[in-house]
Amino acid sequence: MKAALDGIKILDLTRVLAGPYCTMILADLGADVVKVEAPGGSDETRSWGPPFQNGVSAYYLCANRNKRSMTVNLKTEEGRGIIRKLAKEADVLIHNFKTGSMEKWMLDYDTLNSSNPRLVYCSITGFGETGPDRHLPGYDYIIQGLSGLMSITGYEESGPIKIGVAMVDILTGLYSAISIEAALYEREKSGQGQKIDMSLLDTAVSSLANVASNYLISGNIPKRLGNDHPNIVPYSTFKAKDGEIIIAVGNDRQFASLCKIIGISEVADDEKYKTNDARVKNSIDLTRLIESRLILNPVGHWLQVLSQHQIPCGPIQTMDQVFNHPQILARDMVVNFNHPEAGKVKLVGSPIKLSRTKVKMERHPPMAGEHTDEILKEAGFSAEEIGKMKQERIV
């Protein structure tokens, strides 16, 4: 059975995380992704670490499986000519160079569209290609602060805290993959490609979801709530005898059941706590009441009891617990690859589960330029031409 995106050719001129994460998703779905770097490798994540495995960066490995790699010197006209030639046969080109760079190199959408009107062209930048900040560099950390994400993360006493992973990059990669797939689908009807202008800042602001809506409707600037929910109570972490447990009560029925289980049935009928609106207003006192009961037993006890009564709850796991969890293993969320330099490596699997066109794990994250000869030959270059380009450091 062919993969969902079998036959789609993608030129990937991105590096670090947002772009590579996007193209890895598309590669997992069967697209032929050609990762383009400068000779010697120019994706900064190749050197980010530790940890390394036999000199190969764990960071690089996380976002580059199922791709082929070629090296091209875009500072030379010959190198740029190779990209123009490859773009004539490509379905998608994606890059994350600064605004204006691709126009300077004549690798912009208008130039490439003239020779391939079906090309879907995706640009990922920090601030987008319009607006007063379009020329500024954008990094996940900076965008987390600028977008307001950090202002709502952490506790009042902790100060602003960034999210533990580069979540803006991840979300931008996901939005970019959705946009590319939408453009490819529309192309089937119109026969035309189009340009996609993706911005880390736009993505981060979009991800504010209900918090943004709360502000836009009320005008109230949200405070840092730690693990608490701004609209639902009890919906947080609570101290038990030997650690913390997450309890996420979503309605009054669940709240009454929780109160009965932990031995405070009368609280469910108290006007201070009877409705969610009342519980939000009196959340501090309610948390004290709940924790006064939870502290009597360990986390494991409460997980078992609450789960039996369909009260949403969960532990706070460390990485070793996550990747040994039976559910994670059953869902193939740990996959093994044989890498020519790193050896046997474990990577996070794909969350996409398609019944017919299944995700395939066929290629290890490539070494820089590992497939240059192969790709150039497919494009019609002779062995002599390839050898000459290597001597001149064009590839």
Legacy VTK file of the C-alpha trace (Angstrom):
# vtk DataFile Version 3.0
C-alpha trace
ASCII
DATASET POLYDATA
POINTS 395 float
0.000 0.000 0.000
1.358 3.407 -0.991
1.749 6.116 1.627
-0.688 9.043 1.733
1.729 11.556 0.145
3.468 9.099 -2.161
4.657 10.909 -5.303
4.925 14.352 -3.665
8.389 15.873 -4.047
9.528 18.434 -1.477
12.606 20.658 -1.516
13.411 21.412 2.111
15.664 24.442 2.592
14.926 24.722 6.319
17.008 24.151 9.410
16.726 23.946 13.212
13.181 22.879 14.229
9.986 24.483 12.833
10.754 23.729 9.175
12.432 20.346 9.673
9.593 19.248 11.955
7.080 20.186 9.255
8.926 18.292 6.539
9.438 15.264 8.800
5.664 15.021 9.201
5.254 15.150 5.415
8.070 12.632 4.952
6.442 10.272 7.472
3.328 10.473 5.286
5.298 9.354 2.248
6.555 12.545 0.578
10.042 12.447 -0.957
11.750 15.165 1.090
15.152 16.413 -0.059
16.917 18.255 2.766
19.218 20.910 1.314
22.208 22.207 3.288
25.483 23.953 2.517
28.488 21.684 1.826
29.567 20.078 5.094
26.107 20.528 6.622
24.578 23.828 7.741
21.689 22.756 9.972
22.830 24.172 13.307
21.221 21.330 15.242
23.874 18.931 13.931
26.220 20.493 16.505
23.712 21.144 19.304
24.338 19.046 22.362
25.133 17.098 24.357
23.865 14.494 24.164
25.534 13.044 21.087
25.635 9.407 20.024
28.898 8.638 18.235
29.119 12.323 17.343
25.534 12.610 16.064
23.328 15.163 17.829
20.176 13.926 19.539
18.551 17.265 18.666
19.209 16.787 14.950
17.898 13.233 15.057
14.525 14.332 16.484
13.301 16.160 13.362
14.948 14.688 10.267
13.978 11.057 9.713
12.607 9.780 6.386
14.484 12.437 4.359
17.245 12.422 1.784
20.067 14.942 2.084
21.999 16.898 -0.501
24.431 19.782 -0.136
24.332 22.878 -2.358
26.259 26.133 -2.010
23.542 28.774 -2.386
26.187 31.513 -2.339
27.135 30.486 -5.874
25.017 31.089 -8.970
25.651 27.498 -10.013
24.256 26.260 -6.721
21.188 28.431 -7.007
20.755 27.128 -10.537
20.583 23.573 -9.176
17.730 24.577 -6.855
15.879 26.272 -9.735
16.220 23.112 -11.803
15.008 20.877 -8.974
12.131 23.282 -8.254
10.795 22.812 -11.787
9.887 19.224 -10.882
9.037 19.768 -7.210
5.578 19.937 -5.696
6.655 21.916 -2.646
9.549 24.184 -1.679
9.860 25.224 1.950
12.469 27.542 3.474
13.105 29.539 6.637
15.611 32.127 5.425
15.170 35.741 6.520
12.646 37.847 4.632
14.255 39.081 1.407
16.951 36.409 1.141
15.190 34.275 -1.455
14.379 37.343 -3.596
18.066 38.314 -3.529
18.997 34.834 -4.744
16.219 34.700 -7.371
14.731 31.720 -5.544
11.562 33.559 -4.552
8.024 32.384 -5.282
7.446 34.613 -8.317
10.677 33.456 -9.977
10.092 29.751 -9.372
6.371 29.972 -10.106
7.141 31.247 -13.610
8.721 27.900 -14.502
6.497 25.721 -12.275
3.006 27.198 -11.773
1.997 24.128 -9.711
4.653 24.761 -7.048
3.469 25.174 -3.458
5.961 27.541 -1.838
6.104 27.844 1.975
8.080 30.505 3.818
8.613 30.217 7.596
9.921 33.322 9.359
9.751 34.762 12.832
7.390 37.614 11.996
6.017 36.873 8.528
6.772 38.664 5.273
4.611 41.724 5.945
4.448 44.236 8.784
7.034 46.505 10.447
8.989 43.629 12.050
9.220 41.434 8.937
13.026 41.759 8.699
13.743 40.826 12.329
15.114 37.365 13.173
12.711 35.212 15.156
13.540 32.502 17.679
11.144 30.363 19.675
12.262 31.770 23.047
11.897 35.377 21.884
8.476 34.654 20.395
7.285 32.946 23.595
7.951 36.209 25.409
6.656 38.536 22.710
3.442 36.591 22.116
2.351 36.603 25.750
2.854 32.863 26.274
5.478 33.418 28.967
3.301 35.984 30.734
0.768 33.241 31.541
3.255 30.450 32.284
4.561 29.889 35.807
3.322 31.198 39.137
2.962 34.806 40.238
5.972 34.387 42.528
8.072 32.564 39.919
7.975 35.264 37.262
7.479 34.424 33.574
8.557 30.899 32.566
9.117 29.538 29.093
7.494 26.275 28.035
9.812 23.277 28.522
10.185 22.541 24.795
10.327 24.878 21.774
6.557 24.635 21.444
6.191 27.624 19.108
8.531 25.920 16.630
6.590 22.664 16.950
3.220 24.370 16.459
4.545 26.357 13.488
5.745 23.108 11.942
2.290 21.602 12.412
0.473 24.651 10.996
2.887 24.671 8.048
2.229 21.000 7.303
-1.536 21.646 7.414
-1.141 24.653 5.098
0.960 22.711 2.603
-1.495 19.814 2.529
-4.390 22.264 2.038
-2.567 23.953 -0.855
-1.820 20.580 -2.455
-5.474 19.588 -2.140
-6.649 22.884 -3.665
-4.147 22.429 -6.494
-5.985 19.277 -7.537
-8.972 21.501 -8.404
-7.278 24.661 -9.717
-4.069 23.214 -11.161
-2.207 26.101 -9.525
0.268 26.274 -6.669
0.441 29.184 -4.247
2.636 30.875 -1.674
2.265 30.228 2.069
3.544 32.882 4.490
4.013 31.311 7.960
5.049 33.285 11.048
6.171 32.023 14.448
4.559 35.044 16.086
1.202 34.452 14.350
1.292 30.819 15.419
2.100 31.655 19.040
-0.698 34.212 19.298
-3.121 31.732 17.717
-2.136 29.142 20.324
-3.327 31.417 23.162
-6.827 30.082 22.379
-9.204 30.547 25.333
-6.753 32.770 27.226
-6.722 35.213 24.307
-10.496 35.002 24.039
-10.875 35.661 27.773
-8.847 38.853 27.396
-10.516 40.035 24.175
-13.968 39.571 25.693
-13.307 40.872 29.222
-10.372 43.242 28.796
-8.778 41.679 31.892
-5.064 40.899 31.592
-4.596 37.259 32.682
-2.234 36.395 35.517
0.131 33.461 35.800
-1.891 30.625 37.303
0.749 27.905 37.501
-1.024 24.579 37.009
-4.485 26.037 37.588
-7.080 26.537 34.856
-8.459 30.066 34.325
-12.016 28.852 33.660
-12.437 25.489 35.415
-12.027 24.408 39.088
-10.837 21.947 40.353
-8.529 21.505 37.375
-4.927 21.482 38.591
-2.198 19.563 40.398
-2.883 18.582 44.026
-0.552 17.356 46.782
-0.982 13.760 47.890
1.014 11.864 50.522
4.017 11.095 48.321
3.793 13.542 45.440
1.400 15.403 43.192
-1.564 14.248 41.132
-3.442 15.963 38.328
-7.213 16.136 38.739
-9.282 17.642 35.935
-12.937 17.947 36.914
-14.988 19.251 34.008
-18.550 19.454 35.331
-20.692 19.568 38.483
-21.482 15.857 38.382
-17.801 14.950 38.404
-17.205 17.406 41.231
-19.914 15.828 43.384
-18.413 12.397 42.697
-14.925 13.615 43.625
-16.187 15.058 46.908
-17.873 11.782 47.813
-14.781 9.698 46.990
-12.408 11.785 49.105
-14.851 12.107 51.994
-16.164 15.649 51.772
-19.619 15.026 50.277
-21.121 18.063 52.002
-18.849 20.398 50.032
-20.624 19.538 46.765
-23.821 21.152 48.082
-22.143 24.220 49.553
-23.157 27.373 47.647
-19.478 28.410 47.600
-18.617 25.356 45.495
-21.842 24.029 43.970
-21.282 25.493 40.478
-18.120 25.927 38.435
-18.520 29.710 38.516
-18.596 29.601 42.329
-15.636 27.225 42.437
-13.547 29.544 40.254
-14.271 32.432 42.653
-13.388 30.322 45.716
-10.609 28.192 44.243
-8.022 28.820 46.995
-10.282 27.603 49.799
-11.475 24.649 47.722
-7.920 23.560 46.950
-7.123 23.512 50.680
-10.176 21.338 51.342
-9.320 18.856 48.612
-5.655 18.595 49.568
-6.561 18.048 53.236
-8.023 14.703 52.111
-5.627 13.771 49.315
-2.619 14.159 51.644
-3.823 11.107 53.609
-2.955 8.642 50.823
-0.274 8.232 48.153
-0.673 9.164 44.482
-1.066 5.535 43.394
-4.049 5.040 45.691
-5.864 8.094 44.351
-5.122 7.260 40.728
-6.725 3.856 41.176
-9.763 5.055 43.109
-10.495 8.131 41.013
-10.058 6.258 37.722
-12.513 3.592 38.873
-15.123 6.343 39.231
-14.293 8.052 35.885
-12.753 11.118 37.491
-10.143 12.461 35.032
-6.766 12.204 36.736
-3.163 11.373 36.027
0.391 11.247 37.365
3.244 13.604 36.531
5.732 11.295 34.842
9.450 11.684 34.225
10.939 10.813 30.809
12.006 7.324 31.895
8.455 6.603 33.036
6.977 8.019 29.823
9.040 5.866 27.487
8.467 2.705 29.491
4.730 3.253 29.823
2.731 0.319 28.386
0.387 2.622 26.465
3.262 4.525 24.834
4.922 1.271 23.808
1.664 -0.232 22.547
1.124 2.802 20.305
4.595 2.466 18.694
5.711 5.820 20.051
9.288 4.575 20.319
10.916 3.509 17.029
14.377 2.153 16.257
16.677 3.201 13.435
20.078 1.996 12.308
22.181 5.076 11.594
25.487 4.756 9.675
27.328 6.947 12.210
25.260 6.911 15.401
24.499 3.181 15.282
21.183 1.980 16.686
19.111 4.957 17.828
15.690 5.278 19.431
13.407 8.047 18.230
9.908 9.229 19.063
7.328 7.631 16.767
4.597 9.359 14.784
1.234 10.112 16.425
-0.494 9.805 13.030
-2.281 6.455 12.764
-3.867 5.901 9.325
-5.679 2.627 8.716
-4.695 2.088 5.056
-1.884 4.476 4.109
0.190 3.877 7.195
3.106 6.029 8.256
6.384 4.397 7.272
9.746 4.673 9.012
12.110 3.933 6.132
15.034 6.352 6.286
17.371 7.299 9.112
17.992 11.032 9.681
20.511 11.609 6.886
24.115 12.657 7.087
24.884 15.944 5.355
25.041 15.354 1.604
24.446 11.615 1.932
22.241 11.529 -1.190
23.714 14.389 -3.234
24.943 12.221 -6.118
21.705 10.246 -6.234
19.512 13.361 -6.356
21.652 15.137 -8.955
21.631 12.069 -11.201
17.836 11.946 -10.950
17.821 15.606 -12.058
19.806 14.741 -15.160
23.350 15.695 -14.184
26.149 13.435 -15.445
28.809 11.884 -13.237
31.379 14.234 -14.807
29.251 17.297 -14.030
28.730 16.148 -10.456
32.455 15.563 -10.000
33.267 19.023 -11.324
30.690 20.653 -8.999
32.219 18.846 -6.032
35.701 20.079 -6.945
34.402 23.649 -7.132
32.508 23.303 -3.814
29.191 23.994 -5.509
27.775 20.816 -3.909
LINES 1 396
395 0 1 2 3 4 5 6 7 8 9 10 11 12 13 14 15 16 17 18 19 20 21 22 23 24 25 26 27 28 29 30 31 32 33 34 35 36 37 38 39 40 41 42 43 44 45 46 47 48 49 50 51 52 53 54 55 56 57 58 59 60 61 62 63 64 65 66 67 68 69 70 71 72 73 74 75 76 77 78 79 80 81 82 83 84 85 86 87 88 89 90 91 92 93 94 95 96 97 98 99 100 101 102 103 104 105 106 107 108 109 110 111 112 113 114 115 116 117 118 119 120 121 122 123 124 125 126 127 128 129 130 131 132 133 134 135 136 137 138 139 140 141 142 143 144 145 146 147 148 149 150 151 152 153 154 155 156 157 158 159 160 161 162 163 164 165 166 167 168 169 170 171 172 173 174 175 176 177 178 179 180 181 182 183 184 185 186 187 188 189 190 191 192 193 194 195 196 197 198 199 200 201 202 203 204 205 206 207 208 209 210 211 212 213 214 215 216 217 218 219 220 221 222 223 224 225 226 227 228 229 230 231 232 233 234 235 236 237 238 239 240 241 242 243 244 245 246 247 248 249 250 251 252 253 254 255 256 257 258 259 260 261 262 263 264 265 266 267 268 269 270 271 272 273 274 275 276 277 278 279 280 281 282 283 284 285 286 287 288 289 290 291 292 293 294 295 296 297 298 299 300 301 302 303 304 305 306 307 308 309 310 311 312 313 314 315 316 317 318 319 320 321 322 323 324 325 326 327 328 329 330 331 332 333 334 335 336 337 338 339 340 341 342 343 344 345 346 347 348 349 350 351 352 353 354 355 356 357 358 359 360 361 362 363 364 365 366 367 368 369 370 371 372 373 374 375 376 377 378 379 380 381 382 383 384 385 386 387 388 389 390 391 392 393 394
